[in-house]
Amino acid sequence: MAATHHESDRTDSDRPESDGSESDRPAPRRPRAARGLGDRIFRLQLTATGVVVLAIMAAVGLFLLLRAAQALRATGFSFLTTAEWQPDVHHFGIAAVLTGTVLIAAVAVALSVPLAVGTALFISDVTPRPLRRTLVTMVDLMAAVPSVVYGLWGLFFLQQHVIGLSRWLSDWFGWIPLFTVDGLWKEVRDRLRQPGGALSGGQQQRLCIARALAVRPRVLLMDEPCSALDPTSTRRVEETIHELADQVTVVIVTHNMQQAARVSQQCAFFLAEQGTPGGIVEHGPTEDIFGTPKDQRTADYVAGRFG
C-alpha cells in the first residue's frame, strides 16, 4: 500500500542538516524603483557635465602641450638644466625653479602623510563612537573647502601670528637650508612696524626691488640703482641683482663703468651728441664692450677720455 508523505509530516531528524553556509541563505531582494522623467533628466545632466569637464581638461592639456612643444624644440633637454631665462635668444630653462618646486612638494608630502595617517587612526581607534561622525564630517569639509579660502585665512589671520615663529626658526635652525633667512628680512625683521623711511638708503633700495618682484615681472628696470649709496650698500644691491639674474631679466641704467662691468652680461653704450637725439653706439657681450670695443667712441668712453 503506497503512502504519501507531506513536508509537514517530516520530523527534524528527517530534514537535511544545513552547514550554515551563505549558499543556504536566500538571496536578499533588491528593491527596484522605476526611474521617472526627473531622474532621467538629472542623470543626463550629470553625464553631460562630466563629459564637458573632461573635454575642457583635454583641451587645456592639448593647448599646453602644443605651446610647450615650441619651447622644447628650441631648447631641447637643456630646458631642464638651464637656470637662466632669456627667451629672446632661446636660452631659458626651469632649473632655477625646479629645485624649489621639488623641495616644496617633498616638505608637503613629509608633513601631510603622517598627519593624514595619524588623523585616520585617531578617529577610528581613539575617538568615542558618538564623536566619530562629527570628526569625519569636519575632515570631509576641510577637503571640500577650496584652498583659496585657506589662503585668505592665512593672509589675514595667520600671517601676523607666525612672524615670531619664523624668527625663532631662523635663529635656532638657520643652519638648515630650509630655515635659512638672508638678505633684507634678517636686517629689518625686528622693525616691521616702523616707517620705511627709517631704513637706510640701501635697505630702501632693496625693499623697492622686493616690491617690484611681488608682481612677478619678466623684466626689471633699474635706473641708477646705486647712485647715492655707500660701497657696502652698493655691493649688497649688486649681489641682489646677481641672485635675480636667474629669475628675471634685469636692465640697469648706470654711468658707473665699473658697476656695468661687474653686474652685466650684455652691455649697450648710448650716446647723445650735441644737437642730435641719443642712440645706441655699440652693444654686445660685456667682455667685448670693455675689452675689444669696435667703435672708437666706445673705446674712448670706456677708457675715460670723455664722459
C-alpha positions as CSV (number, residue, x, y, z in Angstrom):
1,M,0.0,0.0,0.0
2,A,1.5,3.3,-1.1
3,A,1.8,6.1,1.3
4,T,2.3,9.8,0.6
5,H,4.4,11.8,3.0
6,H,3.9,15.6,3.1
7,E,6.7,18.0,4.1
8,S,4.9,18.7,7.3
9,D,5.0,15.1,8.2
10,R,8.8,15.0,8.3
11,T,10.5,15.1,11.6
12,D,13.5,17.2,12.4
13,S,15.7,14.1,12.0
14,D,14.4,13.5,8.5
15,R,15.3,17.0,7.3
16,P,18.8,17.6,5.8
17,E,21.2,19.4,8.0
18,S,22.4,22.8,6.9
19,D,26.0,23.7,7.2
20,G,25.2,27.3,7.7
21,S,26.9,28.5,4.6
22,E,25.9,31.6,2.6
23,S,24.5,29.4,-0.2
24,D,21.8,28.1,2.1
25,R,20.5,31.6,2.8
26,P,18.0,33.2,0.5
27,A,19.5,35.9,-1.6
28,P,18.4,39.4,-0.5
29,R,15.9,41.1,-2.6
30,R,17.0,44.3,-4.2
31,P,14.3,46.9,-4.4
32,R,13.9,48.4,-7.8
33,A,12.2,51.7,-8.4
34,A,11.0,52.9,-11.7
35,R,13.0,55.9,-13.0
36,G,10.8,58.8,-13.6
37,L,11.3,61.7,-16.0
38,G,13.1,63.8,-13.4
39,D,15.6,61.0,-12.6
40,R,16.4,60.6,-16.3
41,I,16.9,64.3,-16.8
42,F,19.2,64.5,-13.7
43,R,21.2,61.6,-14.9
44,L,21.6,63.1,-18.3
45,Q,22.7,66.4,-16.8
46,L,25.4,64.7,-14.7
47,T,26.7,62.8,-17.7
48,A,26.8,65.9,-19.8
49,T,28.6,67.8,-17.1
50,G,31.2,65.1,-16.7
51,V,31.8,64.9,-20.4
52,V,32.2,68.7,-20.7
53,V,34.6,68.8,-17.8
54,L,36.7,66.1,-19.4
55,A,36.6,67.8,-22.7
56,I,37.8,71.1,-21.2
57,M,40.6,69.3,-19.3
58,A,41.7,67.6,-22.5
59,A,41.6,70.9,-24.4
60,V,43.7,72.6,-21.8
61,G,46.2,69.8,-21.8
62,L,46.4,69.8,-25.6
63,F,46.9,73.6,-25.6
64,L,49.7,73.4,-23.0
65,L,51.3,70.5,-24.9
66,L,51.4,72.4,-28.2
67,R,52.8,75.6,-26.6
68,A,55.4,73.6,-24.6
69,A,56.5,71.8,-27.8
70,Q,57.7,75.1,-29.3
71,A,59.9,75.7,-26.3
72,L,61.2,72.2,-26.1
73,R,62.1,72.3,-29.8
74,A,64.0,75.5,-29.3
75,T,65.9,74.4,-26.2
76,G,65.9,70.6,-26.1
77,F,66.9,68.7,-23.0
78,S,68.7,71.8,-21.7
79,F,65.3,73.2,-20.7
80,L,65.5,71.1,-17.6
81,T,69.1,72.1,-16.7
82,T,69.3,75.8,-17.7
83,A,68.7,78.3,-14.9
84,E,68.8,81.4,-17.0
85,W,65.6,82.9,-18.6
86,Q,66.4,84.6,-21.8
87,P,63.7,83.6,-24.3
88,D,64.7,86.2,-26.8
89,V,67.9,84.3,-27.6
90,H,66.4,80.8,-27.0
91,H,68.4,80.4,-23.8
92,F,66.0,79.6,-21.0
93,G,65.0,76.7,-18.6
94,I,63.3,75.8,-15.4
95,A,66.3,74.6,-13.4
96,A,66.1,77.8,-11.2
97,V,62.6,76.9,-10.0
98,L,62.7,73.1,-10.3
99,T,64.7,72.7,-7.1
100,G,62.3,74.9,-5.1
101,T,59.3,73.1,-6.6
102,V,60.6,69.6,-5.7
103,L,61.6,70.8,-2.2
104,I,58.2,72.3,-1.5
105,A,56.5,69.1,-2.8
106,A,58.7,66.9,-0.6
107,V,58.0,69.0,2.5
108,A,54.3,68.9,1.8
109,V,54.3,65.2,1.5
110,A,56.5,64.7,4.6
111,L,54.0,66.8,6.6
112,S,50.7,65.7,5.1
113,V,51.2,61.9,5.0
114,P,51.9,61.5,8.8
115,L,49.2,64.0,9.6
116,A,46.6,62.2,7.5
117,V,47.6,58.7,8.8
118,G,47.6,59.9,12.4
119,T,44.2,61.6,12.0
120,A,42.7,58.5,10.5
121,L,44.0,56.3,13.3
122,F,42.8,58.7,15.9
123,I,39.3,58.9,14.5
124,S,39.0,55.1,14.1
125,D,40.7,53.8,17.2
126,V,40.7,56.6,19.9
127,T,37.7,58.8,19.3
128,P,34.5,57.8,21.1
129,R,31.9,56.5,18.8
130,P,29.4,59.4,19.2
131,L,32.1,61.9,18.0
132,R,33.4,59.9,15.0
133,R,30.7,61.0,12.6
134,T,31.3,64.7,13.6
135,L,35.0,64.4,13.1
136,V,34.6,62.6,9.8
137,T,32.3,65.3,8.6
138,M,34.8,68.0,9.6
139,V,37.6,66.2,7.7
140,D,35.4,65.9,4.6
141,L,34.6,69.6,4.9
142,M,38.2,70.6,5.1
143,A,38.8,68.7,1.8
144,A,35.8,70.3,0.2
145,V,36.7,73.9,1.0
146,P,38.7,75.5,-1.8
147,S,42.4,76.2,-1.0
148,V,41.8,79.9,-1.7
149,V,39.8,80.1,1.4
150,Y,42.7,78.8,3.5
151,G,45.0,81.1,1.6
152,L,42.9,84.2,2.6
153,W,42.6,82.9,6.2
154,G,46.4,82.6,6.3
155,L,46.9,86.0,4.8
156,F,44.6,88.0,7.1
157,F,44.7,86.0,10.3
158,L,47.6,83.5,10.5
159,Q,50.4,85.6,8.9
160,Q,50.6,88.1,11.7
161,H,51.0,85.4,14.3
162,V,53.7,83.3,12.6
163,I,56.2,86.1,12.2
164,G,57.6,85.2,15.7
165,L,57.7,81.6,14.8
166,S,59.6,82.3,11.6
167,R,62.1,84.4,13.5
168,W,62.6,81.7,16.1
169,L,63.2,79.1,13.4
170,S,65.7,81.3,11.7
171,D,67.6,82.0,14.9
172,W,67.8,78.4,16.1
173,F,67.7,76.3,12.9
174,G,69.3,78.7,10.4
175,W,72.0,76.1,9.8
176,I,69.3,74.0,7.9
177,P,68.9,75.4,4.4
178,L,65.1,75.2,4.6
179,F,65.1,77.7,7.5
180,T,68.0,80.0,6.3
181,V,66.9,83.6,6.0
182,D,69.3,86.1,4.5
183,G,69.1,89.5,2.9
184,L,66.8,92.3,3.9
185,W,64.5,90.3,6.1
186,K,67.3,89.4,8.5
187,E,68.2,93.0,8.8
188,V,64.7,94.5,9.4
189,R,62.7,91.7,11.0
190,D,62.8,93.5,14.4
191,R,61.5,96.8,12.9
192,L,58.5,95.7,10.9
193,R,56.2,98.2,12.5
194,Q,58.4,101.2,11.8
195,P,58.0,103.5,8.8
196,G,60.0,102.6,5.7
197,G,61.8,106.0,5.9
198,A,63.7,104.7,8.9
199,L,65.6,102.3,6.8
200,S,69.0,103.1,5.3
201,G,69.3,104.0,1.6
202,G,70.5,100.6,0.6
203,Q,67.7,98.9,2.5
204,Q,65.1,101.1,1.0
205,Q,66.5,100.3,-2.5
206,R,66.3,96.6,-1.8
207,L,62.8,97.0,-0.4
208,C,61.7,98.7,-3.7
209,I,63.2,95.8,-5.6
210,A,61.3,93.3,-3.4
211,R,58.0,95.2,-4.0
212,A,58.6,95.2,-7.8
213,L,59.2,91.4,-7.7
214,A,55.9,90.9,-6.0
215,V,54.1,91.2,-9.3
216,R,56.4,88.6,-11.0
217,P,57.7,90.8,-13.8
218,R,59.6,89.4,-16.8
219,V,61.8,92.5,-17.0
220,L,63.0,94.6,-14.1
221,L,64.3,98.1,-15.0
222,M,66.7,99.8,-12.6
223,D,67.6,103.4,-13.2
224,E,70.9,104.3,-11.4
225,P,70.1,101.8,-8.5
226,C,73.3,102.7,-6.6
227,S,73.8,106.4,-7.4
228,A,73.6,107.6,-3.9
229,L,74.7,104.6,-1.9
230,D,77.8,103.8,0.1
231,P,80.1,101.0,-1.1
232,T,78.7,98.4,1.3
233,S,75.1,99.1,0.2
234,T,76.2,99.1,-3.4
235,R,77.7,95.7,-3.0
236,R,74.6,94.3,-1.5
237,V,72.4,95.7,-4.2
238,E,74.7,94.2,-6.8
239,E,74.6,90.8,-5.0
240,T,70.8,91.0,-5.2
241,I,71.0,91.7,-8.9
242,H,73.2,88.6,-9.4
243,E,70.7,86.5,-7.4
244,L,67.8,87.7,-9.6
245,A,69.6,87.1,-12.9
246,D,68.3,83.5,-13.0
247,Q,64.7,84.5,-12.4
248,V,64.1,87.8,-14.3
249,T,65.8,89.9,-16.9
250,V,67.4,92.9,-15.2
251,V,68.1,96.1,-17.2
252,I,70.3,98.6,-15.5
253,V,70.9,102.2,-16.5
254,T,74.2,103.4,-14.9
255,H,77.0,105.8,-15.5
256,N,79.3,103.7,-13.3
257,M,81.5,101.8,-15.8
258,Q,82.9,99.5,-13.1
259,Q,79.5,98.6,-12.0
260,A,78.4,97.9,-15.5
261,A,81.3,95.6,-16.0
262,R,80.6,93.8,-12.7
263,V,76.9,93.0,-12.9
264,S,76.1,92.8,-16.6
265,Q,76.3,90.0,-19.2
266,Q,75.2,92.1,-22.1
267,C,76.1,95.8,-22.4
268,A,75.0,98.7,-24.7
269,F,76.6,102.1,-25.0
270,F,74.2,105.0,-25.5
271,L,75.4,108.4,-26.6
272,A,73.6,111.7,-27.3
273,E,75.8,114.1,-29.2
274,Q,75.1,117.7,-29.2
275,G,72.1,118.7,-31.4
276,T,71.2,115.0,-32.1
277,P,68.9,112.5,-30.4
278,G,70.6,109.8,-28.4
279,G,71.1,106.3,-29.8
280,I,73.0,103.1,-29.4
281,V,76.6,103.3,-30.4
282,E,77.5,99.7,-29.7
283,H,76.1,96.7,-27.9
284,G,77.2,93.1,-27.3
285,P,78.7,90.9,-24.6
286,T,80.1,92.9,-21.7
287,E,83.6,91.5,-22.1
288,D,83.7,92.6,-25.7
289,I,82.4,96.1,-25.0
290,F,85.0,96.7,-22.3
291,G,87.9,94.6,-23.7
292,T,87.7,95.0,-27.5
293,P,85.2,97.7,-28.5
294,K,84.5,98.1,-32.2
295,D,83.6,101.8,-32.2
296,Q,86.2,104.4,-31.3
297,R,83.7,106.4,-29.3
298,T,83.0,103.3,-27.1
299,A,86.7,102.8,-26.6
300,D,87.2,106.5,-25.6
301,Y,84.3,106.4,-23.1
302,V,85.4,103.1,-21.5
303,A,88.9,104.5,-21.2
304,G,87.7,107.6,-19.5
305,R,88.8,110.1,-22.3
306,F,85.4,111.8,-22.0
307,G,82.2,111.4,-20.0
